[in-house]
Amino acid sequence: VFQCHTKRAHDVCFLESGNVIATAGLSKKGQSAANVAVWDTLIPPSKGRIAGFGGHPKGATTILYSETQWLLISGGKSGEVCLW
């Protein structure tokens, strides 16, 4: 079990290998305010987050991984789209 976001998680997608996932959600301000996060599921949950992005001030609602472009695309509650 991974505690992905401090308020809620909205979406998840698998990256290339299957053991790495990306999540979209809502986290309150502070150290864990990343609304888009990348997780390695083979690492213990307390150290599993390998990247976090805060490009959605009101939370991320959807996430997609483009394997051909190596691009993570997230959509936010306020209508913004971020490319990572």
BELLIN-V118174 format. One record per pair of residues at least 12 apart in sequence whose C-alpha atoms are under 10 Angstrom apart, sorted by the first residue. I is the first residue (numbers start at 1). J is the second residue. D is the distance in whole Angstrom. If there is no record, write none. Layout:
# BELLIN-V118174
i=I j=J d=D
i=I j=J d=D
This chain:
# BELLIN-V118174
i=1 j=41 d=9
i=1 j=44 d=10
i=1 j=45 d=7
i=1 j=46 d=10
i=2 j=39 d=9
i=2 j=41 d=9
i=2 j=44 d=9
i=2 j=45 d=5
i=2 j=46 d=8
i=2 j=47 d=10
i=2 j=48 d=8
i=2 j=49 d=9
i=3 j=45 d=8
i=3 j=46 d=9
i=3 j=48 d=10
i=3 j=49 d=10
i=4 j=22 d=9
i=4 j=23 d=7
i=4 j=24 d=9
i=4 j=25 d=8
i=4 j=26 d=9
i=4 j=27 d=9
i=4 j=32 d=9
i=4 j=34 d=9
i=4 j=35 d=9
i=4 j=36 d=9
i=4 j=37 d=7
i=4 j=38 d=9
i=4 j=39 d=9
i=4 j=45 d=9
i=4 j=48 d=10
i=4 j=49 d=8
i=5 j=23 d=9
i=5 j=24 d=8
i=5 j=25 d=6
i=5 j=26 d=6
i=5 j=27 d=5
i=5 j=28 d=8
i=5 j=32 d=8
i=5 j=33 d=8
i=5 j=34 d=8
i=5 j=35 d=7
i=5 j=36 d=9
i=5 j=37 d=8
i=5 j=59 d=10
i=6 j=25 d=9
i=6 j=26 d=7
i=6 j=27 d=5
i=6 j=28 d=6
i=6 j=29 d=9
i=6 j=32 d=7
i=6 j=33 d=8
i=6 j=34 d=9
i=6 j=35 d=9
i=7 j=25 d=8
i=7 j=26 d=5
i=7 j=27 d=5
i=7 j=28 d=7
i=7 j=33 d=10
i=7 j=35 d=10
i=7 j=59 d=10
i=8 j=24 d=9
i=8 j=25 d=6
i=8 j=26 d=5
i=8 j=27 d=7
i=8 j=28 d=10
i=8 j=35 d=10
i=8 j=59 d=9
i=8 j=60 d=10
i=8 j=61 d=10
i=9 j=23 d=7
i=9 j=24 d=6
i=9 j=25 d=4
i=9 j=26 d=6
i=9 j=27 d=9
i=9 j=35 d=9
i=9 j=36 d=10
i=9 j=59 d=9
i=9 j=60 d=9
i=9 j=61 d=8
i=9 j=62 d=10
i=10 j=23 d=8
i=10 j=24 d=6
i=10 j=25 d=5
i=10 j=26 d=8
i=10 j=35 d=10
i=10 j=59 d=9
i=10 j=60 d=7
i=10 j=61 d=5
i=10 j=62 d=7
i=10 j=63 d=9
i=11 j=23 d=6
i=11 j=24 d=5
i=11 j=25 d=7
i=11 j=36 d=10
i=11 j=60 d=8
i=11 j=61 d=6
i=11 j=62 d=5
i=11 j=63 d=6
i=11 j=64 d=9
i=11 j=74 d=10
i=12 j=24 d=6
i=12 j=25 d=9
i=12 j=36 d=10
i=12 j=37 d=10
i=12 j=38 d=10
i=12 j=61 d=10
i=12 j=62 d=8
i=12 j=63 d=7
i=12 j=64 d=8
i=12 j=65 d=10
i=13 j=38 d=10
i=13 j=62 d=9
i=13 j=63 d=7
i=13 j=64 d=6
i=13 j=65 d=7
i=13 j=72 d=10
i=14 j=38 d=10
i=14 j=39 d=10
i=14 j=63 d=10
i=14 j=64 d=9
i=14 j=65 d=7
i=15 j=38 d=9
i=15 j=39 d=10
i=15 j=40 d=10
i=15 j=64 d=9
i=15 j=65 d=6
i=15 j=66 d=9
i=15 j=67 d=8
i=15 j=70 d=9
i=15 j=71 d=10
i=15 j=72 d=9
i=16 j=65 d=9
i=16 j=66 d=9
i=16 j=67 d=7
i=16 j=70 d=9
i=17 j=40 d=10
i=18 j=40 d=9
i=18 j=41 d=9
i=19 j=39 d=8
i=19 j=40 d=6
i=19 j=41 d=5
i=19 j=42 d=7
i=19 j=43 d=10
i=20 j=38 d=7
i=20 j=39 d=6
i=20 j=40 d=5
i=20 j=41 d=6
i=20 j=42 d=8
i=20 j=43 d=10
i=20 j=48 d=9
i=20 j=49 d=10
i=20 j=50 d=9
i=21 j=37 d=8
i=21 j=38 d=6
i=21 j=39 d=5
i=21 j=40 d=7
i=21 j=41 d=7
i=21 j=49 d=10
i=21 j=65 d=10
i=22 j=36 d=7
i=22 j=37 d=6
i=22 j=38 d=4
i=22 j=39 d=6
i=22 j=40 d=9
i=22 j=49 d=9
i=22 j=50 d=10
i=22 j=51 d=9
i=22 j=52 d=9
i=22 j=63 d=7
i=22 j=64 d=8
i=22 j=65 d=8
i=22 j=72 d=8
i=22 j=74 d=10
i=23 j=35 d=8
i=23 j=36 d=6
i=23 j=37 d=5
i=23 j=38 d=6
i=23 j=39 d=8
i=23 j=52 d=9
i=23 j=60 d=9
i=23 j=61 d=9
i=23 j=62 d=8
i=23 j=63 d=7
i=23 j=64 d=9
i=23 j=74 d=9
i=24 j=36 d=5
i=24 j=37 d=7
i=24 j=38 d=9
i=24 j=53 d=10
i=24 j=56 d=10
i=24 j=59 d=8
i=24 j=60 d=5
i=24 j=61 d=6
i=24 j=62 d=6
i=24 j=63 d=6
i=24 j=64 d=9
i=24 j=74 d=7
i=24 j=75 d=8
i=24 j=76 d=9
i=25 j=37 d=9
i=25 j=56 d=9
i=25 j=58 d=9
i=25 j=59 d=6
i=25 j=60 d=5
i=25 j=61 d=6
i=25 j=62 d=8
i=25 j=63 d=9
i=25 j=76 d=9
i=25 j=77 d=10
i=26 j=54 d=10
i=26 j=56 d=9
i=26 j=57 d=9
i=26 j=58 d=7
i=26 j=59 d=4
i=26 j=60 d=6
i=26 j=61 d=8
i=26 j=76 d=10
i=26 j=77 d=10
i=27 j=54 d=9
i=27 j=56 d=10
i=27 j=57 d=9
i=27 j=58 d=9
i=27 j=59 d=7
i=27 j=60 d=9
i=28 j=57 d=10
i=28 j=58 d=9
i=28 j=59 d=9
i=29 j=54 d=10
i=29 j=57 d=9
i=32 j=52 d=8
i=32 j=53 d=10
i=32 j=54 d=9
i=33 j=52 d=8
i=33 j=53 d=8
i=33 j=54 d=6
i=33 j=55 d=10
i=33 j=56 d=10
i=33 j=57 d=9
i=33 j=59 d=9
i=34 j=51 d=9
i=34 j=52 d=5
i=34 j=53 d=5
i=34 j=54 d=4
i=34 j=55 d=8
i=34 j=56 d=9
i=34 j=57 d=10
i=34 j=59 d=9
i=34 j=60 d=9
i=35 j=52 d=7
i=35 j=53 d=6
i=35 j=54 d=5
i=35 j=55 d=7
i=35 j=56 d=6
i=35 j=57 d=8
i=35 j=58 d=9
i=35 j=59 d=6
i=35 j=60 d=6
i=35 j=61 d=9
i=35 j=74 d=10
i=35 j=76 d=9
i=36 j=51 d=8
i=36 j=52 d=6
i=36 j=53 d=5
i=36 j=54 d=6
i=36 j=55 d=8
i=36 j=56 d=8
i=36 j=59 d=8
i=36 j=60 d=7
i=36 j=61 d=9
i=36 j=62 d=9
i=36 j=63 d=8
i=36 j=72 d=10
i=36 j=73 d=10
i=36 j=74 d=8
i=36 j=75 d=10
i=36 j=76 d=10
i=36 j=82 d=10
i=36 j=84 d=10
i=37 j=49 d=7
i=37 j=50 d=8
i=37 j=51 d=6
i=37 j=52 d=4
i=37 j=53 d=6
i=37 j=54 d=9
i=38 j=50 d=6
i=38 j=51 d=5
i=38 j=52 d=6
i=38 j=53 d=9
i=38 j=72 d=10
i=39 j=51 d=7
i=39 j=52 d=9
i=53 j=82 d=10
i=53 j=84 d=8
i=54 j=82 d=10
i=55 j=74 d=9
i=55 j=75 d=10
i=55 j=76 d=8
i=55 j=80 d=9
i=55 j=81 d=9
i=55 j=82 d=7
i=55 j=83 d=9
i=55 j=84 d=10
i=56 j=74 d=9
i=56 j=75 d=8
i=56 j=76 d=6
i=56 j=77 d=8
i=56 j=78 d=8
i=56 j=79 d=9
i=56 j=80 d=7
i=56 j=81 d=9
i=56 j=82 d=8
i=57 j=76 d=8
i=57 j=77 d=8
i=57 j=78 d=8
i=57 j=80 d=10
i=58 j=76 d=7
i=58 j=77 d=6
i=58 j=78 d=7
i=58 j=79 d=10
i=59 j=75 d=9
i=59 j=76 d=6
i=59 j=77 d=6
i=59 j=78 d=8
i=60 j=74 d=7
i=60 j=75 d=6
i=60 j=76 d=4
i=60 j=77 d=6
i=60 j=78 d=9
i=60 j=79 d=9
i=60 j=80 d=9
i=60 j=81 d=9
i=60 j=82 d=10
i=61 j=74 d=8
i=61 j=75 d=6
i=61 j=76 d=5
i=61 j=77 d=6
i=61 j=78 d=10
i=61 j=79 d=10
i=62 j=74 d=6
i=62 j=75 d=5
i=62 j=76 d=7
i=62 j=77 d=9
i=62 j=81 d=9
i=63 j=75 d=6
i=63 j=76 d=9
i=63 j=81 d=10
i=63 j=82 d=10
i=64 j=83 d=10
i=65 j=83 d=10
i=65 j=84 d=10
i=70 j=84 d=9
i=71 j=83 d=7
i=71 j=84 d=6
i=72 j=84 d=5
